[in-house]
Structures are given as structure tokens and as C-alpha cells.
Amino acid sequence: MSHSRVQSRPTLLCTPITGTTVGQMLTEMRLAKEIGSDVVEIRLDCLRNFSPRQDLEILIKQSPLSTLATYRPIWEGGQYEGDETKRQDALRLAMELGANYIDIELEVAHDFISSIYGKKPDNIKVIVSSHNFHNTPSTEAIGNLVARIQATGADIAKIAATALDITDCARICQITIPTIGVAMGEKGLVSQLLSPKFGGYLTYGALETGSIAPGQPTLKNLLDLYNFRLITPDTKVYGIIGKPVGHSKSPLIFNAAFKSVGLNAVYVHFLVDDVEMFFNTYSSPDFAGCSCTIPHKEVALKCMDEIDPIAKKIGAINNIVRQPDGGLIAFNTNYIGAISAIEDGLRGLNVVTVTSSAGSPLAGKLFVVLGAGGAGKSLAYGAAQKGARIIIANRTFKRAKELANKDGGQAMPLAEVENFYPEEGMVLANTTSVVMKPNIDATPIPKHALKHCCLVFDAIYTPGFYKKRKTLGRL
């Protein structure tokens, strides 16, 4: 994916206002301004008892921000089911009362724009919108859609489509006219986060999660988590590929780091189904690298141009860097971070080992790994390098056996771990996805099986630690 658009002005942040009363809407407007929005979208179809002249007079005149009037009919995903003439009359009235933007649907745009010809003030812009709640059209179909919107006399085109795959976002971001491009749903999130990079006229940020539009980011996250105001056409894009991926805390860590050191980069969640298709689509140097999590740590190996020797030995990766020539090189740093944390934990417990004080507290200890996927491979390799005795437990015994043989360890079925008490003081490391959604109340082993462990390490951090501790019992 590449882009050639030149951005002449910052992308605006627009907050949908969806209160059911005028009072609620005014409160939401003030909150949007306080958080940092530029524009408020007044969703007139959300008002329970709408009196056009009275309510619009208040909402437009008392708004602390620029206003975008939208009165979305049910046939375009909104809530209005009444007379079409009355609906368009309300939008014309909003224009007369000073709204900065009017959003009208493509299906009726030609007649609406004709009806205001010669009456529209120069400082008011008409957005003509098209929503597709089924999929994202082909590049050719999007081009035809843009042409249809331009033919109506629109000032701004809005195209909202449903992303069935993260690669659908690329087609939305490549529209080269001033536009509002939105790929809806969790797989379309990056189209909204990266709107300033691709010259989007504006993007939407909700006041809270569970907004009126599927997959819409919150205004607070756009500004505070993703540093939205710092994104430019030259911003490098990094992220984490996985499925699921929304739970990852990586954007929180990396975006704070980027901002701290002044690096023109952003880090996002990439919800990826097909790894190869993802890398083929996002092949621009601007997409400079990514982290890699479940379930792609192993399959992503096949897409690499070069693999660090240790990552190759482990058979799983977690960091991918795009080189200047466009090639991808992969590394594995999981084992360093995890093993270092486990060693620090053991030292904090003053665990006695057979090694000198200068050696690893893992040397000679029994190290049980739950799971034989990418993370399991990393921990088994790291622990073996430190001199630990390795046991791999996995639901599929064949995979456990293959990994155990590779690292000079033993294998067992996962179901047998709860009755496995070879010695006191063993280390247990969970790398299974058992506790992840939708099985957040499940655990890979029952709490009584932990009593012979001196330390338990969990590579899966969702649900949170306190939720797990409540389930497993205090160690």
C-alpha cells in the first residue's frame, strides 16, 4: 500500500452527539470540547421529541464547537423513520441557522443540493455520504462511487464501508480527493486512526465506547493513546498483528515512548486473519515494522525475507522490521523479556539454586511450560539456555513431544499437569490461550496444582491479573 496524497490541512476530529434530549446533547458538546474535539455531529435522529426550529436554534447557537447536522434515516443505518420531506426540511433549517456542515445521503443528495442552490452560504459545506454495512467495495467500485458523489455537487465525500478484512482499509485510505473515509468494525479501526496520514478531511471519535457506529474509536483514545494530533503524511506506522489483538497493551507503551523521544511514528492494533495478504497489502516503507502475537508467531515466519538465527532456532517470532530495500527481517525477543522477568522473580524469592550467585536462578530447576505454540517455544528455548530442566505440557501431545525433543526436555498431555508433583519449587509458565475471550473464567490447570510451584509466570495478560488471582486463588 502506498499513498501520494498531499495533506494541506490538519484532519479534524468530529464527535457524534447522540443524546436523546437537547439538554443531554449540550452536555455532550461541552464534554467533547473539554476532551479536545473540533466538530460535533448533531445526530438529530437520536432525539426523542424533536422540534426542529426550537431545538436546532438552541443546539447550533449554543454549541461550543463547529456543528455538523446529520438526520440519518433508518434506510441508511440511522433511527429516523418519518416523512422524507420533513427530514430534509430540518437539514435545510440547520443550514439556515448556521450549521457548519450538513450530511445528506447519496441516494437523495442530488435533489437536496438542487433545493439549496443559490441559498447555501459559502462557509457551509455539504457532505454527501454513502454507507455500506455489508463489505468494502473494490477499488474500481469505490472510484465509481466517488464520481457519483462528486456529480451531486458535494463539497466533501464521505464513504463508510464495512471491513471484513484489515486489508479492506487500504482501499478506503487510497481515495485521493478530500474525503471522509471510514472502514467500519474492529478490522477497520486503522482507517480511522491513520486518517491524518492519508489526508482525511475528518475522522470520528466517540465520547465513550459502544458508540453509534461499529468500531468507532473514542475521542480520548485518539488523542491520548494514539497521539492523533501528531500524525502527519510522513508518520511511520508500526503495530501489533494478532487475532485477537484489541487486548494488547503495546500501543499504550510504544506511543508513549514515541512521543517521549519525538519520533514521528504511531503504533496501532492490526487485527489480521491472513498474514501473507496483510504484508502484501501494507508493503510501503511507511509501514515500518510490527510486533507479532497469537496466533501468528509461527506462520509469519513463512513471509519473512530474513530471520535472525535465534528466532529461526526457536521457530517463532515476535518482532518484524521492514528493511530499507522493503524486505522483512524477523526476530524473537520474547524469550529475553520472559526469562529475565522469571529470573528476577526467583531472585526476589531468594530461591536457592545449585549455581553460584553469578549464575541464573533457573539453572537446575524444573521448568514446566504450558502450551507448545510460539510463546511456549520462546520460553522453552530461553529456560533451556539458562540450564533449566524442561517439561512441555500441551493439549496436543504430539506438539509437546516435538518441542520437548527440540529443547532436550520431556513432554506430557496438558490434562496431566494438575496431578504432576515431581518436586517442590518448580517453575510453571502458562503460554496457552485458555483464559482469553470468550473463556475468561477458564484456567489451564486448577489452583490446587499450583501448590508445588515456587513461581508461576503467565504470558497471557487478559483477563487482568486480579481476575486470574480471584479464579486461581492466592498463591
C-alpha positions as CSV (number, residue, x, y, z in Angstrom):
1,M,0.0,0.0,0.0
2,S,1.4,3.4,-0.9
3,H,-0.1,6.9,-0.9
4,S,0.6,10.1,-2.9
5,R,-1.9,12.4,-1.2
6,V,-0.6,15.8,-0.1
7,Q,-2.3,17.0,3.1
8,S,-2.9,20.7,3.1
9,R,-4.7,21.0,6.4
10,P,-4.9,19.0,9.7
11,T,-7.6,16.3,9.9
12,L,-10.5,17.4,12.0
13,L,-11.8,15.4,14.9
14,C,-15.6,15.1,15.0
15,T,-17.5,13.8,17.9
16,P,-21.0,12.3,17.4
17,I,-23.6,13.8,19.8
18,T,-26.2,11.1,20.4
19,G,-28.2,12.3,23.5
20,T,-31.9,11.8,23.4
21,T,-32.7,15.3,24.7
22,V,-31.4,18.7,23.8
23,G,-30.1,19.0,27.4
24,Q,-28.1,15.8,27.1
25,M,-26.7,16.9,23.7
26,L,-25.5,20.2,25.1
27,T,-23.7,18.4,28.0
28,E,-22.1,16.0,25.4
29,M,-21.0,19.0,23.4
30,R,-19.2,20.6,26.3
31,L,-17.5,17.3,27.2
32,A,-16.4,16.9,23.6
33,K,-14.8,20.4,23.7
34,E,-13.2,19.7,27.0
35,I,-11.6,16.5,25.7
36,G,-10.3,18.2,22.5
37,S,-12.7,17.7,19.6
38,D,-13.0,20.2,16.7
39,V,-16.5,19.4,15.5
40,V,-19.7,17.9,16.9
41,E,-22.0,15.9,14.8
42,I,-25.6,16.5,16.0
43,R,-27.4,13.3,15.4
44,L,-30.9,14.7,15.1
45,D,-32.3,11.2,14.6
46,C,-31.3,10.3,18.2
47,L,-33.6,13.0,19.7
48,R,-36.8,11.5,21.2
49,N,-39.0,14.6,20.8
50,F,-37.6,16.8,18.1
51,S,-39.0,20.3,17.5
52,P,-36.9,21.4,14.5
53,R,-36.8,25.2,14.8
54,Q,-36.7,25.4,18.6
55,D,-34.2,22.6,19.1
56,L,-31.8,23.5,16.2
57,E,-31.8,27.1,17.4
58,I,-30.5,26.0,20.8
59,L,-28.1,23.3,19.6
60,I,-26.4,25.3,16.9
61,K,-26.3,28.6,18.6
62,Q,-25.1,27.2,22.0
63,S,-22.6,24.7,20.6
64,P,-19.1,25.4,21.8
65,L,-17.7,23.8,18.6
66,S,-18.4,23.8,14.9
67,T,-21.5,21.8,14.1
68,L,-22.3,19.0,11.6
69,A,-26.0,18.3,11.3
70,T,-27.0,14.7,10.5
71,Y,-30.5,13.4,10.4
72,R,-29.9,9.8,9.4
73,P,-32.8,7.7,8.1
74,I,-33.3,4.1,9.0
75,W,-32.6,3.0,5.4
76,E,-29.1,4.4,5.8
77,G,-28.4,3.0,9.3
78,G,-30.0,5.7,11.3
79,Q,-33.0,6.0,13.6
80,Y,-35.4,8.3,11.6
81,E,-38.5,6.6,10.2
82,G,-40.7,9.5,9.3
83,D,-41.5,11.7,6.3
84,E,-38.6,12.3,4.0
85,T,-39.6,15.9,3.2
86,K,-39.7,16.8,6.8
87,R,-36.3,15.3,7.3
88,Q,-34.7,17.3,4.5
89,D,-36.6,20.4,5.7
90,A,-34.9,20.0,9.1
91,L,-31.5,19.8,7.4
92,R,-32.2,22.9,5.3
93,L,-33.2,24.7,8.5
94,A,-30.0,23.7,10.2
95,M,-28.1,25.3,7.3
96,E,-30.1,28.5,7.6
97,L,-29.4,28.6,11.4
98,G,-25.7,28.4,10.9
99,A,-24.6,24.8,11.0
100,N,-21.1,24.5,9.5
101,Y,-21.7,21.1,7.8
102,I,-24.8,19.3,6.5
103,D,-24.6,15.5,5.9
104,I,-27.0,14.2,3.3
105,E,-27.2,10.6,1.9
106,L,-26.1,9.9,-1.7
107,E,-29.5,8.4,-2.6
108,V,-31.2,11.8,-2.1
109,A,-28.3,14.2,-2.5
110,H,-28.9,15.4,-6.0
111,D,-32.4,16.7,-5.2
112,F,-31.4,18.1,-1.8
113,I,-28.4,20.0,-3.2
114,S,-30.6,21.3,-6.1
115,S,-33.1,22.6,-3.5
116,I,-30.5,24.7,-1.7
117,Y,-28.8,26.0,-4.9
118,G,-28.1,29.7,-4.5
119,K,-29.1,29.7,-0.8
120,K,-26.1,27.9,0.7
121,P,-23.6,30.2,2.4
122,D,-20.0,29.8,1.2
123,N,-18.8,28.8,4.6
124,I,-21.2,25.9,4.9
125,K,-20.1,22.6,3.4
126,V,-22.3,19.8,2.3
127,I,-21.1,16.2,3.0
128,V,-22.6,13.6,0.7
129,S,-22.4,10.2,2.4
130,S,-22.6,6.6,1.4
131,H,-22.7,3.7,3.8
132,N,-22.1,0.0,3.1
133,F,-22.9,-2.2,6.0
134,H,-22.0,-5.5,4.2
135,N,-18.5,-5.1,2.8
136,T,-15.9,-2.8,1.3
137,P,-16.2,-2.4,-2.5
138,S,-13.4,-3.0,-4.9
139,T,-11.1,-0.1,-5.8
140,E,-12.9,0.3,-9.1
141,A,-16.3,0.4,-7.4
142,I,-15.1,3.0,-4.8
143,G,-13.8,5.1,-7.7
144,N,-17.2,5.0,-9.3
145,L,-18.9,5.8,-6.0
146,V,-16.6,8.9,-5.6
147,A,-17.6,10.0,-9.1
148,R,-21.3,9.7,-8.3
149,I,-20.8,11.7,-5.1
150,Q,-18.9,14.4,-6.9
151,A,-21.6,14.6,-9.6
152,T,-24.1,15.7,-7.0
153,G,-22.2,18.9,-6.2
154,A,-20.9,17.7,-2.8
155,D,-18.2,19.7,-1.1
156,I,-17.0,16.6,0.8
157,A,-17.4,12.9,0.0
158,K,-18.0,10.5,2.9
159,I,-17.6,6.8,2.2
160,A,-18.2,4.4,5.0
161,A,-17.8,0.7,4.3
162,T,-17.6,-2.5,6.4
163,A,-14.1,-4.0,6.7
164,L,-14.3,-7.8,6.5
165,D,-10.5,-8.0,6.5
166,I,-7.9,-5.4,7.6
167,T,-6.7,-5.1,4.1
168,D,-10.0,-3.5,3.1
169,C,-8.8,-0.4,4.9
170,A,-6.2,0.1,2.2
171,R,-8.8,0.7,-0.4
172,I,-10.5,3.3,1.8
173,C,-7.3,5.1,2.6
174,Q,-6.3,5.4,-1.1
175,I,-9.1,7.7,-2.1
176,T,-7.3,10.8,-3.4
177,I,-9.9,13.6,-3.1
178,P,-10.8,15.5,0.1
179,T,-12.9,12.9,1.8
180,I,-14.1,11.3,5.0
181,G,-13.1,7.6,4.6
182,V,-14.2,5.2,7.2
183,A,-13.8,1.4,7.3
184,M,-16.2,0.3,10.0
185,G,-15.8,-2.5,12.5
186,E,-12.8,-3.7,14.5
187,K,-10.9,-4.6,11.4
188,G,-11.4,-1.1,10.0
189,L,-10.1,0.7,13.0
190,V,-6.8,1.6,11.4
191,S,-8.5,3.5,8.6
192,Q,-9.8,5.9,11.3
193,L,-6.6,6.1,13.4
194,L,-4.5,6.8,10.3
195,S,-6.8,9.3,8.7
196,P,-4.3,12.3,9.1
197,K,-1.6,10.3,7.3
198,F,-3.8,9.8,4.3
199,G,-5.3,13.3,4.2
200,G,-8.8,12.5,5.5
201,Y,-10.9,15.6,5.9
202,L,-12.1,14.5,9.3
203,T,-12.5,11.4,11.4
204,Y,-14.9,10.4,14.2
205,G,-14.1,9.9,17.8
206,A,-16.9,8.8,20.2
207,L,-17.3,10.2,23.7
208,E,-17.3,6.6,25.1
209,T,-17.0,3.0,23.9
210,G,-20.1,1.4,22.4
211,S,-20.8,4.3,20.1
212,I,-23.5,4.6,17.5
213,A,-21.0,3.5,14.8
214,P,-19.4,0.0,14.9
215,G,-15.8,0.0,15.7
216,Q,-15.5,3.8,16.2
217,P,-12.6,4.8,18.4
218,T,-13.1,7.0,21.4
219,L,-12.1,10.7,21.2
220,K,-9.9,10.3,24.3
221,N,-8.0,7.3,22.8
222,L,-7.4,9.1,19.6
223,L,-5.8,12.0,21.4
224,D,-4.1,10.4,24.3
225,L,-3.4,6.8,23.2
226,Y,-2.6,7.3,19.5
227,N,-1.3,10.9,19.6
228,F,-3.7,11.7,16.8
229,R,-2.6,15.4,16.5
230,L,1.0,14.3,15.9
231,I,0.2,12.1,12.9
232,T,1.2,13.5,9.5
233,P,1.7,12.1,6.0
234,D,5.3,11.3,6.9
235,T,4.5,9.4,10.1
236,K,5.9,5.8,10.2
237,V,3.3,3.2,11.1
238,Y,4.1,0.3,13.5
239,G,1.7,-2.1,15.2
240,I,0.9,-5.5,16.5
241,I,-0.5,-8.2,14.4
242,G,-2.7,-10.9,16.0
243,K,-6.1,-12.4,16.4
244,P,-7.5,-11.3,18.9
245,V,-5.4,-8.2,19.3
246,G,-7.5,-5.5,20.9
247,H,-6.4,-6.5,24.4
248,S,-2.8,-5.8,23.7
249,K,-1.2,-3.0,25.7
250,S,1.6,-2.5,23.2
251,P,0.1,0.7,21.7
252,L,-0.1,2.3,25.1
253,I,3.6,1.5,25.7
254,F,5.0,2.4,22.3
255,N,3.0,5.5,21.5
256,A,4.1,7.0,24.9
257,A,7.7,6.1,24.0
258,F,7.4,7.6,20.5
259,K,6.0,10.8,21.9
260,S,8.6,11.0,24.7
261,V,11.6,10.8,22.3
262,G,10.0,12.8,19.5
263,L,9.8,10.0,17.0
264,N,7.3,10.7,14.1
265,A,5.6,7.3,14.4
266,V,2.4,5.7,15.6
267,Y,1.7,2.2,16.9
268,V,-1.7,0.5,16.2
269,H,-3.6,-2.7,16.6
270,F,-3.7,-4.8,13.4
271,L,-6.4,-7.5,13.6
272,V,-5.1,-9.9,11.0
273,D,-6.6,-13.0,9.5
274,D,-4.2,-13.8,6.7
275,V,-0.6,-12.8,7.5
276,E,0.7,-13.1,3.9
277,M,-2.1,-10.9,2.5
278,F,-1.5,-8.4,5.2
279,F,2.2,-8.0,4.4
280,N,1.5,-7.9,0.6
281,T,-1.1,-5.1,1.1
282,Y,0.8,-3.0,3.5
283,S,4.2,-3.1,1.7
284,S,5.1,0.6,1.8
285,P,8.2,1.6,3.7
286,D,5.8,3.8,5.8
287,F,4.6,0.5,7.4
288,A,8.0,0.1,9.0
289,G,7.5,-2.9,11.3
290,C,5.3,-4.8,13.8
291,S,5.1,-7.0,16.8
292,C,3.6,-10.4,16.3
293,T,1.3,-12.2,18.8
294,I,-1.1,-15.2,18.9
295,P,-1.7,-17.0,16.5
296,H,0.8,-15.6,14.0
297,K,4.2,-16.2,15.7
298,E,4.9,-19.3,13.7
299,V,3.0,-18.8,10.4
300,A,4.6,-15.3,9.9
301,L,8.0,-17.0,9.6
302,K,7.0,-18.0,6.1
303,C,6.5,-14.4,5.0
304,M,10.0,-13.2,6.0
305,D,12.9,-12.4,3.8
306,E,15.4,-12.9,6.6
307,I,15.1,-14.5,10.0
308,D,17.5,-13.8,12.9
309,P,19.4,-17.1,13.8
310,I,18.0,-17.3,17.3
311,A,14.4,-16.8,16.0
312,K,15.0,-19.5,13.4
313,K,16.2,-21.8,16.1
314,I,13.2,-21.1,18.3
315,G,10.8,-21.5,15.4
316,A,8.7,-18.4,16.3
317,I,9.0,-14.7,16.0
318,N,7.5,-11.6,17.8
319,N,9.3,-8.6,16.1
320,I,9.3,-7.8,12.4
321,V,11.3,-4.9,10.9
322,R,11.0,-3.6,7.3
323,Q,14.4,-3.0,5.9
324,P,15.3,-0.1,3.5
325,D,15.0,-2.4,0.5
326,G,11.5,-3.3,1.5
327,G,12.4,-6.8,2.8
328,L,11.2,-8.1,6.2
329,I,13.5,-9.4,8.9
330,A,12.2,-11.2,11.9
331,F,13.5,-11.5,15.5
332,N,12.4,-13.2,18.7
333,T,12.8,-11.1,21.9
334,N,10.0,-12.9,23.8
335,Y,12.4,-15.3,25.4
336,I,14.7,-12.5,26.7
337,G,11.9,-10.5,28.3
338,A,10.1,-13.5,29.8
339,I,13.1,-15.3,31.1
340,S,14.6,-12.1,32.6
341,A,11.3,-11.5,34.5
342,I,11.2,-15.0,35.8
343,E,14.8,-14.8,36.9
344,D,14.1,-11.5,38.7
345,G,11.1,-13.2,40.4
346,L,13.2,-16.1,41.6
347,R,15.9,-13.8,42.9
348,G,13.2,-11.8,44.8
349,L,12.1,-15.1,46.5
350,N,15.8,-15.8,47.4
351,V,15.4,-19.2,45.8
352,V,18.4,-21.4,46.5
353,T,19.9,-22.9,43.3
354,V,22.8,-25.2,42.6
355,T,24.6,-22.4,40.8
356,S,26.8,-19.6,42.2
357,S,25.3,-16.2,42.9
358,A,26.5,-15.1,39.5
359,G,24.6,-17.8,37.6
360,S,20.9,-18.0,36.6
361,P,18.5,-19.0,39.4
362,L,16.9,-21.1,36.7
363,A,19.9,-23.4,36.4
364,G,18.9,-26.9,37.5
365,K,15.3,-26.0,38.2
366,L,12.3,-27.9,36.8
367,F,10.6,-25.6,34.3
368,V,7.1,-26.6,33.1
369,V,5.7,-24.8,30.1
370,L,2.0,-25.0,29.4
371,G,1.5,-24.7,25.6
372,A,3.7,-25.5,22.6
373,G,2.9,-22.5,20.4
374,G,5.1,-19.6,19.6
375,A,5.3,-18.2,23.1
376,G,5.8,-21.7,24.5
377,K,8.7,-22.3,22.1
378,S,10.3,-19.0,23.2
379,L,10.1,-19.8,26.9
380,A,11.3,-23.3,26.5
381,Y,14.3,-22.2,24.5
382,G,15.2,-19.4,27.0
383,A,14.8,-21.6,30.0
384,A,16.9,-24.4,28.4
385,Q,19.6,-21.8,27.6
386,K,19.7,-21.0,31.3
387,G,20.2,-24.6,32.3
388,A,16.7,-25.5,33.4
389,R,15.2,-28.9,33.0
390,I,12.2,-28.5,30.6
391,I,8.8,-30.2,30.6
392,I,6.3,-29.2,27.8
393,A,2.6,-29.8,28.5
394,N,0.2,-29.3,25.7
395,R,-3.3,-30.4,24.7
396,T,-1.9,-31.9,21.6
397,F,0.7,-34.3,22.9
398,K,2.4,-34.6,19.5
399,R,3.3,-30.9,19.5
400,A,4.5,-31.1,23.1
401,K,6.8,-34.0,22.1
402,E,8.2,-32.2,19.1
403,L,9.1,-29.2,21.2
404,A,10.5,-31.2,24.1
405,N,12.7,-33.2,21.8
406,K,14.0,-29.9,20.3
407,D,15.0,-28.4,23.6
408,G,16.1,-31.6,25.3
409,G,13.1,-31.9,27.6
410,Q,10.2,-34.1,28.4
411,A,6.5,-34.0,27.2
412,M,3.1,-34.6,28.8
413,P,-0.5,-34.0,28.0
414,L,-1.8,-30.8,29.5
415,A,-4.6,-32.6,31.4
416,E,-1.9,-34.5,33.4
417,V,-0.3,-31.4,34.9
418,E,-2.7,-30.9,37.7
419,N,-1.6,-34.3,39.2
420,F,2.1,-33.8,38.5
421,Y,4.1,-33.3,41.7
422,P,7.7,-34.4,41.0
423,E,9.3,-31.9,43.4
424,E,8.8,-28.8,45.4
425,G,9.9,-25.5,43.9
426,M,9.3,-26.0,40.2
427,V,8.6,-23.0,37.9
428,L,5.3,-23.0,35.9
429,A,4.9,-20.9,32.8
430,N,1.5,-20.5,31.1
431,T,1.5,-19.7,27.3
432,T,-1.9,-21.2,26.4
433,S,-4.8,-19.1,25.2
434,V,-7.2,-20.9,27.5
435,V,-8.1,-17.7,29.6
436,M,-8.6,-15.4,26.6
437,K,-12.0,-14.4,25.3
438,P,-14.6,-16.0,25.3
439,N,-13.3,-18.4,28.0
440,I,-12.1,-15.7,30.5
441,D,-13.3,-17.8,33.5
442,A,-11.3,-20.9,32.5
443,T,-7.8,-21.7,33.6
444,P,-5.3,-24.2,32.0
445,I,-5.0,-26.0,35.4
446,P,-6.9,-25.9,38.7
447,K,-5.5,-23.9,41.6
448,H,-4.6,-26.9,43.7
449,A,-2.0,-27.8,41.1
450,L,0.0,-24.6,41.9
451,K,0.9,-25.6,45.5
452,H,4.2,-27.2,44.4
453,C,5.3,-24.2,42.3
454,C,7.7,-21.6,43.7
455,L,6.8,-19.2,40.9
456,V,4.1,-19.0,38.2
457,F,4.6,-16.9,35.1
458,D,1.7,-16.0,32.9
459,A,2.4,-14.9,29.3
460,I,-1.3,-14.2,28.7
461,Y,-2.3,-10.9,30.4
462,T,-6.0,-11.0,29.6
463,P,-8.1,-11.0,31.6
464,G,-6.2,-9.0,34.1
465,F,-4.1,-10.3,37.0
466,Y,-6.7,-9.6,39.6
467,K,-9.3,-11.5,37.7
468,K,-7.0,-14.5,37.4
469,R,-6.0,-14.4,41.1
470,K,-9.6,-14.5,42.1
471,T,-10.1,-17.5,39.9
472,L,-7.0,-19.4,40.8
473,G,-6.7,-18.4,44.4
474,R,-3.9,-16.5,46.1
475,L,-0.5,-18.3,45.8
